[in-house]
């Protein structure tokens, strides 16, 4: 899985209050960000992979 999550960077937005995603709230809610990352990794691991030739 590629992206910021591999570097330990989390971004979390409250889309009901911040639809333009300008206020990252991950620092205020690290448990939510970590749970979403865990779920993302589980989902990513479940995807079929292309075999390298």
N, C-alpha and C positions, 0 to 999 in steps of 0.2 A: 504494500500500500504506500503510495507516494503522497507527499504533501506536508503541510505544516504540522500535522499531528505526529509525524515521525520525529520531529524535532522537539516535541514536548510543548508546542505552542497551541494553545486553545483559544478559540474565539467563541463567544456565546452572546447572543443578542435576544432581547425581549421584543419580539416582533410586534406584539400588541401595542407596546409603548414606543418602539423605535423601528418602524418599518424600513427606514433608510439604512439600518445597520451601522449607525455611527457611534454607538456607545457600547463597547465590549464590556460585558458584566461577568466574564469568566473568573476574574480575581475575587469578586464578591460571592460567587457560587461555584467554588472549585469542585465540590462534590457532584454537582450537576454536569459540569464539563467532563469530569473523569468518567461518569456513568455513560454519557453520550459517546465518548471515545471508546469505552469498552464495548458498547453495542455496535459501534461502527466497525471495530476490529473483528467482532464475531461475524457480522454480516460479510465483511470483506473476505474472511477466511472461508465462508460458505460458497463463494463464487467459483465457477469453473475457471480453470487456468488454461491458457494457450500453451501448448508444448513448444519449447524452443527447438528449432531445427538445426 
